Amino acid sequence: MLVASLIHDDFEDLEFWYPAMRLQEAGHTIHVLGERAGVTWHGKYGVPAESTHSFEDASPDAYDLLLVPGGWAPDKLRRYASVLDLVRAFDRQGKIIGQICHAGWVLASAGILRGRTVTSTPGIRDDLTNAGATWVDKPVVVDRNLVSSRRPPDLPAYGAALVQAIDRRER
């Protein structure tokens, strides 16, 4: 499978790297989508990552799964119409969208949470419920094509849920 992972400065380092590495270990290819290709972005703790493609050039039809890491990057990512269009297209096509921590902001801004059950860091619970979601305090929640998680300590459960979601699609 081909996976798109969104990136901007101040991403949560573990929430970006752990799912990407977990999916690479499972044999999937990761493309890192940023404002521009070839830019080095820095996580909250300084770990760098380079974008391989731009939001504008990314076609949702080319990808099977979208990862939205947390940190402060989601507050920046949700300001790009191309990011919101990408999220909406993934959701319309029923493709897997993984979001963790503050990443729920991007899904809320894309308007895809009404009637969905999700989790996130408790700090954005009100934002997600105001966007129409039912928020629950669990390490990971799967609602149709959405796989959501709370924060770094939940990464093992999140990684496992992403792999299971892919396995269900491949059958």
C-alpha positions as CSV (number, residue, x, y, z in Angstrom):
1,M,0.0,0.0,0.0
2,L,1.0,3.6,-0.6
3,V,0.7,5.8,2.5
4,A,0.5,9.6,2.6
5,S,1.7,11.2,5.9
6,L,1.1,14.9,6.4
7,I,3.8,17.1,7.8
8,H,4.5,20.7,9.0
9,D,6.8,22.2,11.6
10,D,6.2,21.3,15.2
11,F,4.7,17.9,14.5
12,E,4.9,15.5,17.5
13,D,8.0,13.5,16.7
14,L,6.8,10.1,17.9
15,E,3.4,10.5,16.4
16,F,4.9,11.1,13.0
17,W,7.8,8.6,13.1
18,Y,6.3,5.6,15.0
19,P,3.3,5.0,12.6
20,A,5.4,5.6,9.5
21,M,8.1,3.1,10.7
22,R,5.4,0.6,11.8
23,L,3.8,0.7,8.4
24,Q,7.2,0.5,6.6
25,E,8.0,-2.6,8.7
26,A,4.7,-4.1,7.4
27,G,5.9,-3.5,3.8
28,H,4.1,-0.3,3.0
29,T,5.6,2.8,1.2
30,I,5.4,6.2,2.9
31,H,5.2,9.5,1.0
32,V,5.6,12.6,3.3
33,L,3.3,15.5,2.1
34,G,4.3,19.0,3.0
35,E,3.7,22.5,1.8
36,R,6.5,21.9,-0.7
37,A,8.5,18.8,-1.6
38,G,12.1,18.7,-0.5
39,V,11.7,20.8,2.6
40,T,13.1,19.7,6.0
41,W,10.5,20.1,8.7
42,H,11.3,19.9,12.4
43,G,9.3,18.2,15.2
44,K,8.5,19.6,18.6
45,Y,11.7,17.9,19.9
46,G,13.8,18.8,16.9
47,V,13.8,15.6,15.0
48,P,13.8,16.4,11.2
49,A,11.8,14.9,8.4
50,E,11.8,15.8,4.8
51,S,8.7,16.1,2.6
52,T,8.8,14.0,-0.5
53,H,5.8,15.5,-2.2
54,S,3.6,18.6,-1.8
55,F,0.0,18.8,-0.7
56,E,-0.9,20.4,-4.0
57,D,0.6,17.6,-6.1
58,A,-0.8,14.7,-4.1
59,S,-3.7,12.9,-5.7
60,P,-5.9,11.0,-3.2
61,D,-6.4,8.3,-5.9
62,A,-2.7,7.4,-5.7
63,Y,-2.9,6.6,-1.9
64,D,-4.5,3.9,0.2
65,L,-4.0,5.5,3.7
66,L,-3.6,9.0,5.1
67,L,-1.7,9.6,8.4
68,V,-2.2,12.9,10.3
69,P,0.3,13.2,13.1
70,G,-0.3,15.4,16.1
71,G,1.7,18.1,17.8
72,W,1.2,21.7,16.8
73,A,1.4,20.9,13.1
74,P,-2.3,20.1,12.8
75,D,-3.2,23.7,13.6
76,K,-1.1,24.7,10.6
77,L,-2.1,21.9,8.3
78,R,-5.8,22.7,8.7
79,R,-5.2,26.2,7.1
80,Y,-4.4,24.7,3.7
81,A,-7.4,24.1,1.4
82,S,-5.5,21.4,-0.4
83,V,-5.0,19.4,2.9
84,L,-8.7,19.7,3.7
85,D,-9.6,18.6,0.2
86,L,-7.3,15.6,0.5
87,V,-8.9,14.6,3.8
88,R,-12.4,14.9,2.4
89,A,-11.5,12.9,-0.7
90,F,-10.0,10.1,1.5
91,D,-13.1,10.0,3.6
92,R,-15.5,10.1,0.6
93,Q,-13.6,7.1,-0.9
94,G,-13.7,5.3,2.4
95,K,-9.9,5.2,2.6
96,I,-8.2,4.7,5.9
97,I,-7.4,8.0,7.8
98,G,-5.2,7.7,10.9
99,Q,-5.2,10.6,13.3
100,I,-3.6,11.0,16.7
101,C,-3.6,13.6,19.5
102,H,-4.2,17.1,18.0
103,A,-4.6,15.7,14.5
104,G,-8.4,15.7,15.0
105,W,-8.3,19.4,14.4
106,V,-7.6,18.7,10.7
107,L,-10.5,16.3,10.4
108,A,-12.8,18.7,12.2
109,S,-11.8,21.5,9.9
110,A,-12.4,19.2,6.9
111,G,-16.0,18.7,8.2
112,I,-15.9,14.8,8.3
113,L,-16.6,14.1,12.0
114,R,-20.3,14.5,12.2
115,G,-21.8,11.3,13.5
116,R,-18.4,9.6,14.0
117,T,-16.9,8.2,17.2
118,V,-13.2,9.3,17.8
119,T,-10.6,9.8,20.4
120,S,-7.8,12.4,20.7
121,T,-5.9,14.2,23.3
122,P,-8.4,15.4,25.9
123,G,-7.4,19.0,25.2
124,I,-9.4,19.1,21.9
125,R,-12.4,17.0,23.0
126,D,-14.6,20.1,22.8
127,D,-13.4,20.9,19.3
128,L,-14.3,17.4,18.1
129,T,-17.7,17.2,19.8
130,N,-18.5,20.7,18.5
131,A,-17.6,19.3,15.0
132,G,-20.3,16.6,15.6
133,A,-18.2,13.7,16.8
134,T,-18.8,11.5,19.8
135,W,-15.6,11.6,21.8
136,V,-14.5,8.7,23.9
137,D,-11.4,8.3,26.2
138,K,-9.8,5.1,24.8
139,P,-6.3,4.4,23.5
140,V,-7.6,3.8,20.0
141,V,-11.0,4.0,18.3
142,V,-11.9,2.6,14.9
143,D,-15.0,4.0,13.3
144,R,-15.4,2.8,9.7
145,N,-12.3,4.2,7.9
146,L,-11.2,6.5,10.8
147,V,-8.5,5.2,13.2
148,S,-7.9,7.6,16.0
149,S,-5.7,7.6,19.1
150,R,-5.0,9.9,22.1
151,R,-1.2,10.4,22.5
152,P,2.3,8.9,22.4
153,P,1.7,6.2,25.1
154,D,-1.1,4.8,23.0
155,L,1.2,4.4,19.9
156,P,1.4,0.6,20.1
157,A,-2.4,0.2,20.1
158,Y,-2.6,2.8,17.3
159,G,0.0,1.1,15.2
160,A,-1.7,-2.3,15.6
161,A,-5.1,-0.8,14.7
162,L,-3.7,0.8,11.5
163,V,-2.1,-2.6,10.4
164,Q,-5.4,-4.4,11.2
165,A,-7.4,-1.8,9.2
166,I,-5.0,-2.4,6.2
167,D,-5.3,-6.2,6.6
168,R,-9.1,-5.9,6.5
169,R,-8.9,-3.9,3.3
170,E,-6.5,-6.3,1.6
171,R,-8.8,-9.3,2.2
